Amino acid sequence: MNWPVRVAVGGMGELADDVPRHLKRFTHHLIFNFALLLFFLLIRHTAPCHESFAHQDHDRALKVSLIASGENSHARNIQYPALHNKQHDSWMTANIMNTISHKMGEVCFVGAGPGAVDLITVRGREWIGRAGAILYAGSLVSPRHLDFAPHGCVIADSSGMTLEEMIRWLLEQTQQHDIVVRLQTGDPSLYGAMPEMIQPLLQAGVAVTVIPGVPSFAAAAATAMETLTLPESTQTVILTRVEGRTPMPKGERLRDLAAHGATLALHLSIQFWPRIREELLSAGWSDEAPALVVHKASWPGEERIVRGTLATIGERCQQAGIHTQSMILLGPTLGACRAEESTRSRLYHPEFEHGCRSLSTLASQETELT
């Protein structure tokens, strides 16, 4: 039987209304199946290209999981035999893992400075303002810094956490936020436990940034209006601490360092004052040597300054109830700013020539004045 067929001008391959419906349906199915075949061929061709990325992203996600659970020692050499034998599974895994890995945020270690909220750096405050999550040292950092965090920011206090709990928290937050801030007291590079926190993050593939902060020894000197260096007295500042639960390396006992006669800035040591005095006397210091203790430098309403000598400063601190969070400054520069006379620096001496000031310029200026 012959059916009349008419091709409509309105569209290519469009059948006339008088063509039976089953012929139309057959044609549509044929086109659909052909397109589906091309699609599967394309998938099969591109799947191997994604397999290597699947392994990398799968490794990365597993590292995050292992490190967060405290098993980071096993996170470096992981193999997945099943993944190598299933191209389609690898292709799908690659897309899933890419989605996860692209969401991993950056962790920024920010130095909050010595205490006062306005002594944090501008850059540090900017990072706080962009953070999706903040882990701050609640026992040492003023909570007023958190006022600059954006609305909805996840905030946690690390003062009651172990290292493993802090790492787990930071890794979990990087899966949910672009910027995660670890807010530390002073400057992160001084007694901030940076390596043990940064290493697991880098192993998990997390980007890390460090923002410096005003260190406590500098804040203590400024609060007490003291200089740490003085021409022809000392040009050296030793930042150290007294041995407690953390042992000191060989050659770094206080008596060895004190023998240099330089300025000493002792961190985390006020509770060991009797031992400090003994070590300094053993190094040849006099009991009449000046000593300065600054408690919570720059903290509004909590800052206290205690002056004395090696013989008197310990008792004065006890009377003031100072037992923690204090900086001890010792050395020949103490009191120089209040002294009637001191050795003049050559930097601003009229006979001292440097790149920004020549003797000829000075001579011409003196001539003009006369």
C-alpha positions as CSV (number, residue, x, y, z in Angstrom):
1,M,0.0,0.0,0.0
2,N,1.3,3.4,-0.9
3,W,0.8,6.4,1.5
4,P,0.9,9.9,0.2
5,V,3.8,11.7,1.8
6,R,4.3,15.5,1.9
7,V,7.4,17.3,3.4
8,A,6.4,20.4,5.2
9,V,8.3,23.6,4.3
10,G,8.3,24.8,7.9
11,G,11.0,22.4,9.2
12,M,13.6,19.9,8.0
13,G,12.6,16.3,8.3
14,E,9.1,17.3,9.5
15,L,6.5,14.8,8.4
16,A,3.1,15.7,7.0
17,D,0.0,15.4,9.1
18,D,-1.2,12.5,7.0
19,V,1.8,10.2,7.8
20,P,0.7,7.5,10.3
21,R,1.6,8.2,14.0
22,H,3.6,5.0,14.4
23,L,6.0,6.1,11.6
24,K,6.6,9.4,13.3
25,R,7.2,7.6,16.6
26,F,9.7,5.2,15.0
27,T,11.6,8.1,13.4
28,H,11.9,10.0,16.7
29,H,13.1,6.8,18.5
30,L,15.7,6.3,15.9
31,I,17.1,9.8,16.3
32,F,17.0,9.6,20.1
33,N,18.8,6.2,20.2
34,F,21.5,7.5,17.8
35,A,22.1,10.6,20.0
36,L,22.3,8.4,23.1
37,L,24.8,6.1,21.4
38,L,27.0,9.1,20.6
39,F,26.7,10.3,24.2
40,F,27.9,7.0,25.7
41,L,30.8,6.8,23.2
42,L,31.8,10.3,24.3
43,I,31.7,9.3,28.0
44,R,33.8,6.2,27.4
45,H,36.3,8.2,25.5
46,T,36.7,10.9,28.2
47,A,36.6,8.7,31.3
48,P,40.3,7.7,31.3
49,C,41.3,11.3,31.2
50,H,39.6,12.0,34.5
51,E,40.9,8.9,36.2
52,S,44.2,10.4,37.3
53,F,42.4,13.4,38.8
54,A,40.1,11.0,40.6
55,H,43.0,9.4,42.3
56,Q,44.5,12.8,43.4
57,D,41.2,14.2,44.7
58,H,40.3,10.9,46.3
59,D,43.7,10.9,48.1
60,R,43.2,14.5,49.1
61,A,39.7,13.8,50.6
62,L,41.0,10.7,52.4
63,K,43.9,12.7,53.8
64,V,41.5,15.2,55.2
65,S,39.5,12.4,56.8
66,L,42.6,10.6,58.2
67,I,44.3,13.8,59.5
68,A,41.1,15.0,61.1
69,S,40.8,11.7,63.0
70,G,44.4,11.8,64.1
71,E,45.7,9.2,61.7
72,N,47.9,11.6,59.6
73,S,50.9,9.2,59.8
74,H,49.1,7.0,57.3
75,A,47.9,9.8,55.0
76,R,50.9,9.9,52.7
77,N,50.9,6.5,50.9
78,I,47.4,5.4,50.2
79,Q,46.4,3.2,47.2
80,Y,43.0,2.3,45.9
81,P,43.1,-0.8,43.7
82,A,39.4,-0.9,43.1
83,L,39.5,2.6,41.7
84,H,41.9,1.6,39.0
85,N,39.6,-1.0,37.5
86,K,36.4,0.9,37.2
87,Q,36.7,3.7,34.7
88,H,33.1,4.9,35.1
89,D,33.3,4.9,38.9
90,S,36.5,6.9,38.6
91,W,34.9,9.4,36.3
92,M,32.0,9.9,38.7
93,T,34.4,10.0,41.7
94,A,36.5,12.6,40.0
95,N,33.6,14.9,39.6
96,I,32.5,14.4,43.2
97,M,36.0,14.9,44.6
98,N,36.6,17.9,42.4
99,T,33.5,19.4,43.9
100,I,34.7,18.7,47.4
101,S,38.3,19.9,46.8
102,H,37.2,23.1,45.2
103,K,35.3,23.9,48.4
104,M,38.3,23.6,50.6
105,G,39.0,26.9,52.1
106,E,42.2,28.7,53.2
107,V,43.4,28.8,56.9
108,C,44.9,32.1,58.0
109,F,46.9,32.3,61.2
110,V,46.4,35.9,62.5
111,G,48.4,37.5,65.3
112,A,46.0,39.4,67.5
113,G,48.7,41.5,69.1
114,P,49.4,41.9,72.8
115,G,45.8,42.6,73.9
116,A,44.3,46.0,73.0
117,V,41.9,45.6,70.1
118,D,43.3,48.5,68.2
119,L,46.8,47.0,68.2
120,I,45.9,44.3,65.7
121,T,47.2,45.0,62.2
122,V,44.9,46.3,59.6
123,R,45.4,43.2,57.5
124,G,44.7,41.0,60.4
125,R,41.4,42.7,61.0
126,E,40.5,42.5,57.3
127,W,40.9,38.7,57.4
128,I,38.7,38.5,60.5
129,G,36.1,40.5,58.6
130,R,36.1,38.0,55.7
131,A,36.2,34.8,57.8
132,G,33.5,32.2,57.7
133,A,34.9,30.5,60.8
134,I,37.3,31.6,63.6
135,L,39.2,29.5,66.1
136,Y,40.5,31.9,68.8
137,A,42.7,31.4,71.8
138,G,40.1,32.4,74.4
139,S,42.4,32.4,77.4
140,L,44.8,34.9,75.8
141,V,42.9,36.8,73.1
142,S,40.4,39.5,73.8
143,P,36.9,38.5,72.7
144,R,36.4,42.0,71.4
145,H,38.4,41.0,68.3
146,L,35.4,38.9,67.4
147,D,33.2,42.0,67.0
148,F,34.8,42.4,63.6
149,A,33.7,39.0,62.4
150,P,30.8,38.9,59.8
151,H,27.3,38.0,60.8
152,G,26.9,34.2,60.8
153,C,30.6,33.5,61.3
154,V,31.2,30.2,63.2
155,I,33.3,30.9,66.3
156,A,35.0,28.4,68.6
157,D,37.3,28.8,71.7
158,S,40.4,26.7,71.5
159,S,41.4,27.1,75.2
160,G,39.8,23.7,76.1
161,M,40.9,21.8,73.0
162,T,43.8,19.5,72.4
163,L,45.9,19.9,69.2
164,E,44.1,17.0,67.5
165,E,40.7,18.6,68.2
166,M,41.9,22.0,66.8
167,I,43.2,20.4,63.6
168,R,40.0,18.4,63.2
169,W,37.9,21.6,63.7
170,L,40.0,23.6,61.2
171,L,39.8,20.9,58.5
172,E,36.1,20.5,58.9
173,Q,35.6,24.2,58.6
174,T,37.7,24.4,55.4
175,Q,35.1,22.1,53.8
176,Q,32.4,24.7,54.4
177,H,34.1,28.1,54.3
178,D,36.5,29.9,51.9
179,I,38.4,31.6,54.8
180,V,39.0,30.1,58.2
181,V,41.0,32.2,60.8
182,R,43.1,30.9,63.6
183,L,43.4,33.9,65.9
184,Q,46.4,33.8,68.2
185,T,47.9,36.1,70.8
186,G,50.9,38.3,70.0
187,D,52.7,37.2,66.9
188,P,52.2,33.6,65.7
189,S,55.9,33.0,65.1
190,L,56.7,33.4,68.9
191,Y,55.7,30.4,71.1
192,G,52.6,29.9,68.8
193,A,52.9,26.2,68.1
194,M,52.8,27.0,64.4
195,P,54.6,23.9,62.9
196,E,52.4,21.3,64.7
197,M,49.2,23.0,63.4
198,I,50.4,24.0,59.9
199,Q,52.0,20.7,58.9
200,P,48.7,18.7,59.0
201,L,46.9,21.4,57.1
202,L,49.5,21.4,54.3
203,Q,49.5,17.6,54.2
204,A,45.8,17.8,53.6
205,G,46.3,20.2,50.7
206,V,44.9,23.2,52.6
207,A,46.4,26.6,51.7
208,V,47.8,28.5,54.7
209,T,48.6,32.2,55.2
210,V,50.2,33.8,58.3
211,I,49.6,37.5,59.3
212,P,52.1,38.9,61.9
213,G,51.0,40.6,65.0
214,V,52.6,43.1,67.5
215,P,54.7,40.9,69.8
216,S,54.2,41.2,73.6
217,F,57.8,42.1,74.3
218,A,57.5,45.2,72.1
219,A,54.1,46.2,73.7
220,A,55.7,45.8,77.2
221,A,58.6,48.1,76.3
222,A,56.2,50.7,74.8
223,T,53.9,50.5,77.8
224,A,56.8,51.1,80.2
225,M,58.5,53.7,77.9
226,E,61.7,51.7,77.7
227,T,64.2,51.0,74.9
228,L,65.5,47.5,74.3
229,T,68.8,48.7,72.6
230,L,71.1,51.5,73.6
231,P,74.3,52.6,71.9
232,E,77.5,51.3,73.5
233,S,75.4,49.4,76.1
234,T,73.7,46.7,74.1
235,Q,72.6,46.2,70.6
236,T,71.2,42.7,71.2
237,V,67.8,41.5,72.4
238,I,67.4,37.9,73.5
239,L,63.9,36.5,73.4
240,T,63.7,33.4,75.6
241,R,61.9,31.6,78.4
242,V,62.8,29.6,81.5
243,E,62.6,25.8,81.3
244,G,59.3,24.4,82.6
245,R,57.5,21.4,81.2
246,T,59.1,22.3,77.9
247,P,62.9,21.6,78.2
248,M,65.4,24.1,76.8
249,P,67.9,23.0,74.1
250,K,71.5,22.6,75.0
251,G,73.4,25.9,75.4
252,E,70.2,27.9,76.0
253,R,70.0,27.8,79.8
254,L,69.3,31.3,81.2
255,R,72.7,31.6,82.8
256,D,74.4,30.9,79.5
257,L,72.3,33.6,77.7
258,A,72.5,36.1,80.6
259,A,76.3,35.9,80.4
260,H,76.1,38.1,77.2
261,G,74.9,41.1,79.2
262,A,72.3,41.8,76.6
263,T,68.6,42.8,77.0
264,L,66.6,39.8,78.1
265,A,62.8,39.5,77.3
266,L,61.5,36.5,79.2
267,H,58.2,35.0,78.1
268,L,56.0,32.6,80.1
269,S,58.3,32.7,83.1
270,I,57.0,35.0,85.8
271,Q,56.1,32.0,88.0
272,F,59.7,30.9,88.0
273,W,61.2,34.1,89.4
274,P,63.3,32.6,92.2
275,R,65.0,30.4,89.6
276,I,65.5,33.3,87.3
277,R,67.2,35.4,90.0
278,E,69.5,32.5,90.8
279,E,70.5,31.9,87.2
280,L,71.2,35.6,86.7
281,L,73.4,35.9,89.8
282,S,75.3,32.8,88.6
283,A,75.9,34.6,85.3
284,G,77.5,37.5,87.1
285,W,74.6,39.9,87.4
286,S,74.2,42.1,90.4
287,D,71.2,41.9,92.8
288,E,70.9,45.7,92.2
289,A,70.4,45.2,88.4
290,P,67.1,46.8,87.3
291,A,64.1,44.6,86.5
292,L,60.8,45.3,84.9
293,V,57.6,43.2,84.8
294,V,54.6,44.2,82.7
295,H,51.4,42.3,83.2
296,K,48.9,42.2,80.3
297,A,50.5,45.0,78.3
298,S,48.0,47.2,76.5
299,W,44.9,45.4,78.0
300,P,42.5,48.2,79.0
301,G,41.9,48.2,82.7
302,E,44.2,45.2,83.4
303,E,47.6,46.4,82.5
304,R,50.1,46.7,85.4
305,I,53.8,47.8,85.6
306,V,56.1,46.6,88.4
307,R,59.6,48.0,88.7
308,G,62.4,46.9,91.0
309,T,65.7,45.0,91.1
310,L,66.7,41.4,91.0
311,A,66.4,41.4,94.8
312,T,63.0,43.1,95.1
313,I,60.9,42.4,91.9
314,G,59.8,39.0,93.0
315,E,58.2,40.1,96.2
316,R,56.6,43.1,94.6
317,C,55.0,40.9,91.9
318,Q,53.6,38.6,94.7
319,Q,52.2,41.6,96.5
320,A,50.5,42.7,93.3
321,G,49.1,39.2,92.7
322,I,50.9,38.8,89.4
323,H,51.5,35.2,88.5
324,T,50.8,34.8,84.8
325,Q,50.6,36.6,81.5
326,S,53.5,38.9,82.2
327,M,56.6,40.0,80.3
328,I,59.9,40.2,82.2
329,L,62.5,42.7,80.8
330,L,66.0,42.8,82.1
331,G,69.2,44.5,81.0
332,P,71.3,47.6,80.9
333,T,68.9,49.7,78.9
334,L,66.2,49.9,81.5
335,G,65.6,53.5,82.7
336,A,67.5,55.0,79.9
337,C,64.6,57.2,78.7
338,R,64.3,58.8,82.2
339,A,68.0,59.2,82.8
340,E,69.5,62.7,82.8
341,E,72.2,61.6,80.4
342,S,72.7,58.8,77.9
343,T,75.0,57.8,75.1
344,R,74.0,59.6,71.9
345,S,73.2,57.6,68.8
346,R,75.4,58.3,65.8
347,L,72.4,58.0,63.4
348,Y,71.4,61.6,63.9
349,H,74.8,63.0,64.8
350,P,75.7,66.0,62.6
351,E,79.1,64.4,61.7
352,F,77.4,61.1,60.6
353,E,76.9,60.9,56.9
354,H,74.6,58.4,55.2
355,G,72.6,57.9,52.0
356,C,70.0,60.5,52.9
357,R,72.3,63.1,54.4
358,S,75.8,64.2,53.3
359,L,78.3,66.3,55.2
360,S,78.2,68.9,52.4
361,T,74.5,69.3,52.8
362,L,74.9,69.7,56.6
363,A,77.7,72.3,56.0
364,S,75.5,74.3,53.7
365,Q,72.6,74.2,56.1
366,E,74.9,75.5,58.9
367,T,76.1,78.3,56.6
368,E,72.6,79.4,55.8
369,L,71.7,79.5,59.5
370,T,74.7,81.7,60.3
